[in-house]
Amino acid sequence: MSASMATIHILRHGEARHNVVKPYPYRDPSLTGDGIRQAEKVLLPAKPDLIIVSPMTRTIQTTLVAFRQFLDESSAPAKTEVQIWPELREAHDAICNKGVGRAEIAAAFPQFDFSSCPEEWDYPPHSVEGATLRAETVRRRLMNLSASYENIFLVTHRGLIAFLVEGPRFDVCECRSYRFASADEVENQRYGTHEHTGDKLDFGPSLLVPLSS
């Protein structure tokens, strides 16, 4: 791994309404009061240079709370850049994991640029193959950005995280830090286990490993 490559910090959103009301009846649910308090207590492991967010209400709300000191217009020297990546959306088809169209989410959060999002939430049904490819696309994009940033934060969902990195299930508002693997590590660790299904999974030639390893 090049010494110039960024550290990638992955943050799961706070508790949302679907996490406490089953069987997930709400489309694009917002954070609960507890979820907001969880986001307020997030201890960021580094100062963010770039924050990349899933285009869903619960991840955007988590971002606004957890990174509030870096997103204020008065932040010095400048507020932190935020990008919205549709690829960071959740990896399952429950109604709670379906977002809203671009105009609606942009009206709710006008401070962010949603131009990368489709007009309507019309993504194809979830599949393991599709989520695996999407995770590799995310890692590749991060690798391409790594020379320009030191600390990149992703704010995303448990299901998608399970395709991005190997390891135990993320709790709400849990943050873990990763680096891109060396060539030897990729050769030895690329294939791992999906944390929920136990199935063998390809974590890609752009493998991310825990920062401490």
Secondary structure as UniProt FT lines:
FT   TURN            3..4
FT   STRAND          7..12
FT   HELIX           17..20
FT   TURN            22..23
FT   HELIX           33..40
FT   STRAND          50..53
FT   HELIX           57..66
FT   HELIX           68..71
FT   TURN            73..74
FT   STRAND          81..84
FT   HELIX           86..88
FT   HELIX           95..97
FT   HELIX           102..108
FT   TURN            110..111
FT   TURN            115..116
FT   HELIX           128..145
FT   TURN            146..148
FT   STRAND          151..156
FT   HELIX           158..164
FT   TURN            172..173
FT   STRAND          175..180
FT   HELIX           183..189
FT   STRAND          191..193
FT   TURN            195..197
FT   STRAND          200..202
FT   TURN            205..206
FT   STRAND          208..210
FT   TURN            211..212
//
